[in-house]
Amino acid sequence: MTEPSAADHYDTIIIGAGMSGLAAGIRLAHYDQRVCILERHYTIGGLNSFYRMGGRDYDVGLHAMTNYAKRGTKKGPLAKLIRQLRFRWDDFKLAEQIGSSIRFPGVSLDFSNDIGLLENEIAERFPGQVDGFRSLCDSLLDYSDMDGADERFMRSAREVMAEHLSEPLLIEMLLCPLMWYGNARENDMDFGQFCIMFRACYLEGFGRPFKGVRVILKNLVRKFRGLGGELKLRSGVSRIHVENGRAAGVVLDDGTELTATRILSSAGNIETMRLCDDVTEVDVARAGKLSFIESISILDRMPQSFGFDRTIVFYNDSDSFHWNRPDDDLCDARTGVICSPNNYIYEDDEGELPDGVLRITTLANHDRWCELPDAKYQAEKVRQYDLAVASSVRFMPDFRQYVVDTDVFTPKTIRRFTWHDNGAVYGAPTKQLDGTTHLPNVFLCGTDQGFVGIVGAIVSGISMANRHCLQP
């Protein structure tokens, strides 16, 4: 690696302009570090990004922000990130969900941002289980996702739940939203990840900015640049250069060389290892496999007008929850998530969204989608949209007669926005909780550090910046 000029040296280089990378950049810039965020894509956000097509804005991935908190709350992840990044509550201005449901054949559990509703639903539908549910809640409240207790983190969530609940169907139903919103492991869930997601979804709940994810991203970028941070788009990292057991800097896809005292990567653990030029072989089998296809329907009316009043519906068409990559087909629509961004409690001065919108997410096989020639790819997007909609209307009112426009994005889209192997939405199953790597000055943040969702990703960036980049 040739010696770049001093002007190309940074205290910290951050790989990836997703939520975690932007948050880490802000935190470090507050302390006068010279920080550069490098993003391979033409836009920011990673999985939580947006695009414009046909005069409409589409969010990539955003159903809801988990970890909802009311304005002025002192505790919890959202309050922490607002305080540490020196934002105002109005910079997020989250609207609370109306209410969501878990729907399996013959039984449904409603829940909201008040855990009391879910407890009452369990008491009514599974009356012998409510005491066990309360003890389960108590067991996870004392778990700290930052305590480094790897052994406890890796326990099977199913095994822990079975110590408190004797009804298998209830266990499956409670796992369904948590796996959908933050689990990279097939069929089971690490107990630590279960605790993080249980709090995020059931104890804190869902919210959404009226204008979607772009509001949050624009505020993050504005704050970062206002503090003197540098953001370089279309600047993919081809390799991390290692000298004498430490990262010396990075080489970009166009050959540009930048040096740094340390590197913070949100690219994923395996993906980051592959970039290090002292690593000759990466165990790609450890990469995540779970990817999604999202089918978006634009409607000529609001969903509540035809009886769909849920913010989110998590459905599964049998008593056993299906959570694994569909190896024999492009998609698996037996389970899915139905979301309407219309069904939030927006403030009166915001009005309502211009269109009725439904988003349906189902499991997909990245490799099979990538093998398709272009004409077949476009045809399969149409076919899989129809299959996803047909599956979803078993658990909600049929809306097909109201559709005026559609779009579909596949694992190829997710791969393009995130660069994760296999288009894996939640990264690799095995997490590196402390964010360390084999190099003493290269660290991880984001999905493979164990945090998911918008708030989780932002908190990850803050935590890793504090822990590894602001200590003497």
C-alpha positions, -999 to 999 in steps of 0.1 A, spaced: 0 0 0 15 33 -11 17 61 15 -13 84 11 -10 121 21 -18 132 56 -50 147 42 -62 111 36 -57 100 72 -86 96 95 -91 88 132 -118 64 122 -130 50 89 -165 36 90 -175 10 64 -212 14 55 -236 43 57 -265 24 73 -281 34 106 -252 20 127 -225 36 107 -241 70 106 -248 69 143 -212 59 151 -200 87 128 -220 113 147 -209 101 181 -172 102 171 -176 136 153 -190 150 186 -156 143 201 -137 160 172 -125 129 156 -118 130 119 -143 105 105 -150 92 70 -180 70 62 -176 49 30 -207 36 12 -206 14 -18 -241 22 -28 -254 54 -44 -276 61 -14 -275 58 24 -294 36 48 -284 0 39 -314 -22 45 -333 7 59 -332 29 28 -358 42 3 -362 47 -34 -385 66 -57 -405 51 -86 -435 63 -106 -437 94 -85 -440 75 -52 -415 70 -24 -409 34 -13 -392 24 19 -369 -6 17 -376 -29 47 -394 -4 70 -425 -19 85 -421 -3 119 -395 11 142 -393 -12 173 -384 1 207 -411 28 206 -410 53 235 -432 83 242 -417 118 241 -396 126 271 -391 90 282 -358 88 303 -350 51 299 -347 26 270 -328 24 237 -347 53 219 -341 77 248 -304 66 249 -298 73 212 -316 107 213 -295 117 243 -262 104 230 -266 118 195 -280 151 208 -312 149 188 -346 162 198 -377 140 201 -392 159 172 -363 147 149 -380 113 150 -416 123 157 -428 87 159 -465 78 156 -476 49 177 -491 17 162 -528 12 162 -524 -25 171 -509 -57 157 -518 -94 156 -502 -128 155 -525 -151 135 -522 -189 133 -550 -213 121 -579 -209 144 -563 -185 170 -551 -149 170 -533 -128 196 -536 -91 195 -508 -69 210 -500 -32 211 -474 -10 228 -490 -20 262 -478 -54 273 -511 -57 293 -530 -63 261 -509 -93 251 -511 -107 286 -549 -104 286 -551 -121 252 -530 -150 265 -551 -153 296 -582 -155 274 -570 -179 247 -544 -199 268 -558 -195 303 -534 -220 319 -503 -202 305 -506 -166 318 -486 -172 350 -459 -189 329 -459 -159 305 -454 -135 335 -425 -156 348 -410 -156 313 -412 -118 312 -395 -117 346 -367 -140 335 -357 -118 306 -359 -84 323 -326 -90 341 -307 -100 310 -283 -74 297 -274 -76 260 -242 -57 268 -230 -78 296 -208 -100 274 -224 -132 287 -219 -152 255 -229 -185 270 -262 -172 282 -268 -154 250 -264 -186 230 -290 -207 250 -319 -219 229 -349 -196 232 -372 -225 227 -357 -244 256 -360 -213 279 -396 -207 269 -404 -243 275 -393 -239 311 -421 -213 316 -448 -223 290 -463 -258 285 -484 -250 254 -463 -255 222 -487 -234 201 -482 -203 224 -444 -207 221 -447 -208 183 -469 -178 182 -448 -157 205 -416 -165 185 -432 -156 152 -429 -117 154 -395 -119 172 -379 -141 145 -394 -121 117 -381 -88 131 -346 -99 142 -334 -135 140 -307 -148 117 -308 -184 130 -330 -210 113 -358 -227 134 -346 -215 168 -334 -183 184 -305 -174 207 -319 -165 241 -300 -132 241 -315 -122 207 -349 -133 220 -345 -110 250 -335 -81 228 -365 -86 204 -390 -94 231 -383 -60 247 -382 -43 213 -415 -57 200 -437 -65 231 -425 -44 260 -417 -12 240 -435 -18 207 -439 -2 173 -438 33 159 -432 50 126 -423 85 113 -451 99 91 -428 103 61 -410 71 67 -373 62 70 -361 91 49 -368 115 78 -344 96 101 -317 92 75 -318 128 65 -315 139 101 -286 115 107 -267 128 76 -274 164 84 -261 160 119 -230 141 108 -220 165 81 -228 195 103 -202 181 128 -176 180 100 -179 143 91 -171 131 56 -196 108 37 -184 93 4 -210 75 -17 -202 51 -45 -170 44 -26 -169 7 -19 -140 -8 0 -122 -35 -20 -98 -44 9 -86 -35 43 -48 -33 43 -31 -49 72 5 -42 83 22 -57 113 -10 -72 127 -30 -40 125 -52 -23 99 -34 5 82 -62 17 61 -84 8 31 -82 6 -6 -114 16 -25 -128 0 -56 -113 27 -77 -78 23 -62 -80 52 -38 -61 46 -6 -71 60 28 -53 54 61 -69 54 95 -61 48 132 -90 24 134 -118 9 113 -154 3 123 -173 -19 99 -211 -24 95 -205 -47 65 -210 -79 86 -185 -101 103 -178 -126 74 -179 -98 48 -154 -77 69 -130 -107 73 -131 -112 35 -119 -76 31 -88 -80 53 -58 -88 31 -42 -108 58 -71 -133 57 -66 -160 30 -98 -180 36 -132 -171 50 -157 -197 63 -186 -186 40 -207 -215 55 -212 -193 86 -230 -166 66 -267 -160 72 -292 -176 48 -325 -159 56 -336 -134 31 -369 -119 20 -391 -108 -8 -414 -79 -3 -446 -73 -23 -460 -38 -21 -495 -29 -31 -507 6 -37 -545 9 -31 -572 32 -42 -585 35 -6 -573 33 29 -570 -2 44 -594 6 73 -622 13 48 -624 -24 39 -619 -37 74 -581 -40 78 -574 -21 109 -541 -37 120 -507 -21 118 -489 -54 114 -501 -90 111 -477 -118 115 -492 -150 101 -483 -187 99 -505 -213 82 -498 -242 106 -493 -248 143 -455 -250 137 -438 -218 128 -418 -221 96 -384 -202 99 -359 -215 74 -347 -207 39 -369 -223 12 -344 -245 -5 -367 -260 -31 -384 -228 -43 -378 -191 -48 -401 -182 -19 -421 -197 10 -454 -179 16 -466 -202 44 -456 -175 68 -453 -138 63 -458 -103 76 -485 -79 64 -480 -42 73 -499 -11 65 -481 22 71 -515 39 71 -524 22 104 -505 44 128 -518 71 151 -505 101 132 -509 136 146 -537 157 132 -514 182 116 -499 154 95 -531 142 80 -529 108 63 -506 92 37 -515 100 1 -522 63 -8 -534 32 9 -504 8 12 -500 -28 21 -466 -45 23 -463 -83 24 -430 -99 33 -422 -136 28 -391 -158 30 -370 -162 -1 -339 -180 -15 -312 -156 -26 -293 -180 -47 -323 -191 -68 -333 -155 -74 -298 -146 -86 -296 -176 -110 -326 -163 -130 -321 -147 -164 -335 -112 -165 -368 -121 -184 -375 -149 -160 -366 -128 -131 -392 -102 -140 -418 -128 -146 -411 -145 -113 -416 -112 -95 -451 -110 -108 -458 -147 -100 -444 -145 -65 -464 -113 -58 -496 -131 -67 -486 -161 -44 -478 -138 -15 -511 -119 -18 -531 -151 -21 -514 -164 10 -520 -132 30 -557 -129 23 -563 -160 43 -555 -139 74 -570 -105 64 -597 -90 41 -592 -96 4 -579 -64 -10 -570 -74 -46 -598 -54 -63 -584 -22 -48 -548 -25 -61 -538 3 -85 -500 -2 -86 -474 -27 -73 -438 -32 -68 -417 -61 -56 -381 -62 -43 -362 -95 -39 -331 -108 -22 -311 -93 -51 -323 -58 -40 -314 -65 -4 -280 -77 -15 -275 -45 -35 -285 -23 -6 -266 -42 22 -239 -62 4 -246 -91 29 -238 -126 17 -269 -144 6 -289 -111 9 -291 -121 46 -313 -95 62 -301 -102 98 -266 -112 89 -248 -143 103 -264 -165 130 -234 -163 153 -230 -127 166 -198 -110 178 -213 -93 208 -183 -72 218 -177 -61 182 -141 -72 182 -123 -89 153 -89 -107 149 -73 -72 144 -69 -49 175 -81 -18 156 -109 -32 134 -144 -35 150 -179 -44 140 -212 -26 145 -247 -33 134 -263 -66 125 -235 -90 132 -228 -73 166 -262 -85 176 -284 -55 171 -312 -52 145 -339 -28 136 -335 9 132 -332 18 169 -310 -13 176 -287 -5 147 -283 31 159 -276 20 195 -251 -5 182 -232 23 164 -232 44 195 -221 16 218 -193 4 196 -180 40 190 -181 46 228 -164 13 236 -137 10 210 -132 44 194 -134 69 223 -114 51 249 -77 61 254 
